[in-house]
Amino acid sequence: MRYLGIDIGGTAVKYGIVTEQGEILSTAEYSVNYDQYETPILDTVLKTSQEFLDSIGVEAVELKGIGVSATGQIDSILGIVDGVGNSIKNWKGAKIKEELSKQYHLPVEVVNDGNCAALGEKWLGNARGHKNVIAITIGTGVGGGIIVNDQILLGNQGFAGEIGHFSIDYKGVNCACGNRGCYERYASTTALINMVKEVLPLINDSEFTKEDINGKLIFDLCKRGEPRILKVLDEWIEYVVDGLVSLVHIFNPDCIVIGGGVSVQQELFIDKVRSKLSNRVMSNFKKSLIVERAALGNQAGLVGAIYYFIQQNEKDS
């Protein structure tokens, strides 16, 4: 039994033929912002999905269904994009489920990409075997998903799990979402880079400028023992843990998985998050709690969308 997995991001759409065991048999990737979104993303998806199937010699009638991971606030009941958190044109209001169903005459399920990443880790990654999971992805912003008793938490329309947009400082900096002190304004890689830029004039090092600062350079400097950068990193990790403490006390997970580029930093990041979190959560909440880096990388959304499709299909059958 095979499925078509689709992972729609802000710059590219990824396709995969996925088995019911989660094995990805064929993949391809196409740009969606090649003309600054003048061509609506959904139009590109409808066109390139057929190109992908043609290129591998697969016909829609051979597939069980389509699972879609999509960027934005996704109404998972109707399968439409109900909100866009950035400047992607011609995306809000896209009727993903309706249009794909019409084109392929197959059942379609659509879920937000952060939720799909959580489901992917639950199915095949480092959250496998755990029933209650907090998955966060740290990058330009902070995203993620929450799994409660083996089911993704979607809320009323599918918008639940906006982990980057709960406030950890009610007097904090303004966020583009309209709130103040949002978690992603403090715990994203973007926030870490900005914090390092603030102390850069105090560092006696002519090797780089503010424009050179990125996550990799920051961790390279920490590995060299640069004390001011290590101090900034520690402060930033405290912000990351601030949010996680609240999430642990609300949802009582047995597993936290952390994704994004920084998650490869085991000693300097994952181990420190685990230690600080253990020191700050109430004792009963940490009895069986594990903290791990995400394992699936860019494949998490693709397989997570199929896992959600399979779950929904089992419910309805």
matplotlib code that plots the C-alpha trace (Angstrom):
import matplotlib.pyplot as plt

x = [0.0, 1.4, 0.6, 1.6, 3.2, 3.4, 5.4, 4.6, 7.1, 7.7, 10.4, 9.9, 7.4, 8.7, 7.0, 7.4, 5.8, 5.5, 4.6, 2.3, 5.5, 6.9, 9.5, 10.0, 10.4, 10.8, 11.3, 11.5, 11.6, 10.3, 10.6, 7.4, 8.8, 10.5, 8.5, 8.0, 4.7, 3.1, 2.1, 0.1, 1.8, -1.2, -1.1, 2.6, 1.7, -1.1, 1.3, 4.4, 2.7, 1.6, 5.1, 6.5, 4.1, 4.7, 8.5, 8.4, 5.6, 3.0, -0.7, -3.1, -5.2, -2.3, -2.3, -4.3, -4.5, -2.6, -1.2, -0.2, 2.1, 1.6, 3.1, 0.7, -2.4, -4.2, -7.9, -7.4, -11.2, -11.6, -8.0, -7.5, -4.9, -6.7, -3.7, -0.2, 2.3, 4.7, 4.7, 3.8, 1.4, -1.5, -1.4, -4.1, -7.4, -5.8, -8.2, -5.6, -7.8, -10.5, -8.2, -6.1, -9.2, -10.6, -7.4, -6.6, -10.0, -8.3, -8.9, -6.7, -5.7, -4.0, -2.2, 0.2, 3.9, 4.8, 2.2, 3.3, 6.9, 5.7, 3.8, 6.8, 9.0, 6.2, 5.9, 9.6, 11.8, 13.1, 9.6, 8.6, 6.9, 5.9, 2.2, 2.6, 5.1, 6.2, 8.0, 9.7, 11.6, 14.1, 15.2, 14.2, 11.2, 9.9, 7.4, 6.2, 3.4, 1.8, 0.8, -1.6, -2.5, -1.1, -3.2, -1.9, -3.5, -5.3, -7.8, -11.1, -10.0, -6.5, -4.6, -3.3, 0.4, 1.5, 4.4, 6.3, 3.4, 2.7, 4.2, 7.1, 7.3, 4.1, 6.2, 8.5, 9.3, 6.5, 5.9, 4.6, 1.7, 0.4, 1.4, 4.2, 7.0, 6.4, 8.5, 10.1, 11.3, 13.6, 14.1, 14.6, 18.0, 17.3, 17.1, 20.4, 22.1, 20.7, 21.9, 25.4, 25.4, 24.8, 27.9, 30.1, 31.8, 33.0, 34.8, 38.4, 38.2, 38.7, 37.9, 34.3, 31.6, 28.0, 27.0, 29.0, 27.1, 25.0, 24.2, 27.2, 29.7, 28.2, 28.7, 32.2, 33.1, 31.7, 33.8, 36.8, 35.9, 35.0, 33.6, 31.3, 29.6, 29.3, 27.6, 25.2, 24.5, 23.7, 21.3, 19.6, 19.2, 17.5, 14.9, 14.5, 14.0, 11.5, 9.0, 9.6, 9.0, 5.6, 4.8, 5.9, 3.7, 0.7, 0.9, 3.0, 4.8, 7.0, 9.1, 10.4, 12.1, 13.9, 14.6, 16.2, 19.8, 20.9, 19.6, 22.8, 24.7, 24.5, 26.9, 26.5, 22.7, 20.6, 22.5, 22.3, 18.5, 18.0, 20.0, 18.4, 14.9, 15.4, 16.5, 13.4, 10.4, 8.5, 9.8, 6.7, 6.9, 10.4, 10.1, 9.8, 10.6, 13.2, 14.7, 16.1, 17.1, 14.7, 15.9, 14.1, 15.3, 13.6, 11.7, 9.6, 6.9, 6.5, 6.1, 4.1, 1.5, 1.1, 1.0, -1.9, -3.6, -3.4, -4.6, -7.7, -8.3, -8.3, -10.8, -13.2, -12.9]
y = [0.0, 3.3, 7.0, 10.3, 12.6, 16.3, 18.7, 22.4, 24.9, 28.6, 28.0, 24.4, 21.6, 18.0, 14.9, 11.3, 7.9, 6.5, 3.0, 2.1, 1.3, 4.9, 3.9, 6.7, 5.0, 8.0, 11.8, 15.0, 18.7, 21.8, 25.5, 27.3, 30.9, 31.0, 34.1, 35.6, 33.7, 35.5, 31.9, 30.7, 27.9, 25.6, 26.0, 25.0, 22.0, 20.8, 21.0, 19.6, 16.8, 15.4, 15.9, 13.9, 11.0, 11.0, 11.0, 7.8, 6.1, 6.0, 6.6, 8.0, 4.9, 2.9, 5.1, 4.8, 8.5, 11.8, 13.3, 16.9, 18.9, 22.6, 25.8, 28.3, 28.0, 25.0, 24.3, 20.6, 19.9, 21.7, 21.4, 25.1, 27.7, 29.9, 32.1, 33.0, 34.2, 35.8, 37.5, 34.6, 35.9, 34.0, 31.3, 32.3, 30.7, 28.0, 25.0, 22.3, 19.4, 20.3, 20.9, 17.8, 15.6, 17.0, 16.4, 12.9, 11.5, 10.3, 11.1, 13.9, 15.0, 18.3, 19.3, 22.1, 21.3, 21.6, 19.1, 16.8, 17.0, 15.9, 13.0, 11.9, 11.8, 9.9, 7.3, 6.8, 9.1, 9.6, 9.9, 6.4, 4.5, 7.6, 8.5, 12.2, 14.2, 17.9, 18.4, 21.8, 23.0, 25.8, 27.9, 31.3, 31.0, 28.3, 25.7, 22.3, 20.1, 18.4, 14.8, 13.8, 10.1, 9.2, 11.8, 15.2, 18.1, 20.1, 22.2, 23.5, 23.8, 22.5, 25.6, 24.1, 23.7, 27.3, 26.8, 29.9, 32.2, 31.8, 34.6, 34.1, 37.8, 39.9, 43.1, 41.7, 42.6, 43.0, 40.0, 40.1, 38.0, 40.9, 39.5, 40.6, 38.5, 35.5, 32.4, 32.5, 36.1, 34.7, 31.0, 30.9, 30.8, 34.3, 35.4, 33.8, 35.5, 38.9, 38.3, 37.5, 40.6, 42.7, 41.6, 41.4, 44.8, 43.5, 40.6, 41.1, 39.2, 40.6, 37.4, 38.2, 41.0, 41.1, 40.0, 36.8, 35.7, 32.5, 29.5, 27.5, 30.2, 30.8, 27.1, 27.1, 30.0, 28.2, 25.1, 27.4, 28.5, 32.2, 33.2, 36.0, 33.8, 30.9, 33.2, 34.4, 30.8, 29.9, 32.8, 31.8, 28.2, 29.5, 31.1, 27.8, 26.1, 28.8, 27.8, 24.1, 24.2, 25.7, 23.2, 20.3, 21.5, 21.9, 18.7, 16.3, 14.7, 11.7, 12.8, 16.1, 16.1, 19.2, 19.8, 22.4, 23.0, 23.6, 20.2, 18.6, 20.3, 17.5, 18.6, 22.4, 22.4, 19.2, 18.1, 21.5, 21.8, 18.4, 19.4, 22.8, 21.4, 18.7, 21.3, 23.5, 21.2, 19.8, 16.4, 14.4, 15.8, 14.5, 10.9, 9.4, 12.5, 12.2, 15.0, 14.0, 15.7, 15.0, 12.2, 12.6, 16.0, 17.2, 13.9, 14.4, 16.5, 14.1, 10.9, 12.7, 13.7, 10.1, 8.9, 11.4, 10.1, 6.5, 7.5, 9.2, 6.4, 3.9, 6.0, 6.1, 2.5]
z = [0.0, -1.1, -0.4, -1.9, 0.7, 0.0, 2.2, 1.2, 2.6, 2.0, -0.6, -1.9, -2.1, -1.5, -2.7, -1.7, -2.3, 1.2, 2.2, 5.2, 7.1, 6.5, 3.9, 1.3, -2.1, -4.4, -3.7, -5.6, -4.7, -6.7, -6.0, -5.1, -4.9, -8.3, -9.3, -5.8, -5.4, -8.4, -9.4, -6.4, -4.5, -4.9, -8.7, -8.5, -6.3, -8.6, -11.6, -10.1, -8.2, -11.6, -13.0, -10.1, -10.5, -14.3, -13.7, -11.6, -13.6, -10.8, -11.5, -8.9, -9.0, -7.6, -4.4, -1.2, -0.6, -0.1, 3.1, 3.0, 5.4, 4.8, 6.1, 7.7, 9.9, 8.4, 9.0, 9.0, 8.8, 5.5, 4.4, 3.6, 4.5, 7.0, 8.0, 6.9, 9.4, 6.9, 3.5, 1.3, -1.4, -2.8, -0.1, 2.4, 1.4, -0.7, -0.9, -0.7, 0.1, -2.4, -5.3, -4.8, -4.3, -7.5, -9.5, -8.2, -7.0, -3.8, -0.1, 1.1, 4.6, 5.3, 8.5, 9.6, 9.0, 12.7, 13.7, 10.9, 12.1, 15.6, 14.1, 12.0, 15.1, 16.9, 14.1, 13.0, 15.0, 18.5, 19.9, 18.8, 21.5, 23.5, 23.9, 25.0, 23.1, 22.8, 19.5, 18.8, 15.9, 16.4, 13.4, 12.0, 14.3, 16.7, 15.6, 16.7, 17.7, 20.7, 20.9, 23.7, 24.2, 20.8, 18.9, 17.6, 19.4, 16.7, 18.7, 17.3, 13.6, 13.5, 14.7, 18.0, 18.6, 17.7, 20.1, 19.0, 19.9, 23.6, 25.7, 28.1, 28.9, 28.9, 28.8, 26.2, 22.6, 20.0, 17.7, 14.1, 15.3, 17.4, 20.7, 23.0, 24.4, 22.2, 22.8, 19.3, 19.9, 22.6, 21.8, 18.0, 16.3, 15.0, 18.7, 19.5, 16.5, 17.6, 21.2, 19.9, 17.7, 20.7, 22.5, 19.3, 19.9, 23.3, 21.7, 20.6, 17.4, 13.9, 12.1, 11.4, 11.4, 12.4, 8.9, 9.3, 12.4, 12.0, 14.2, 13.0, 13.7, 17.2, 18.1, 16.6, 18.8, 21.8, 21.0, 21.0, 24.5, 23.7, 27.2, 26.1, 23.5, 25.9, 28.3, 25.6, 24.6, 28.2, 28.5, 25.3, 26.5, 29.6, 27.3, 25.5, 28.8, 30.0, 27.4, 27.8, 31.6, 30.9, 28.3, 30.5, 33.4, 31.1, 29.1, 31.2, 28.3, 28.5, 25.6, 24.2, 20.8, 19.5, 15.8, 13.7, 12.9, 16.5, 17.5, 16.1, 19.0, 21.5, 24.2, 23.9, 23.4, 23.9, 27.0, 28.6, 27.8, 29.4, 32.5, 33.0, 32.4, 35.0, 37.5, 36.9, 36.5, 39.4, 40.5, 39.5, 35.9, 35.3, 36.5, 33.0, 30.8, 28.1, 26.0, 22.6, 19.4, 16.4, 14.2, 10.9, 9.7, 6.5, 6.1, 9.3, 7.7, 4.7, 6.7, 9.5, 6.9, 5.9, 9.5, 10.1, 7.0, 8.1, 11.6, 10.1, 7.7, 10.6, 12.5, 9.6, 8.5]

ax = plt.figure().add_subplot(projection="3d")
ax.plot(x, y, z, "-o")
ax.set_aspect("equal")
plt.show()
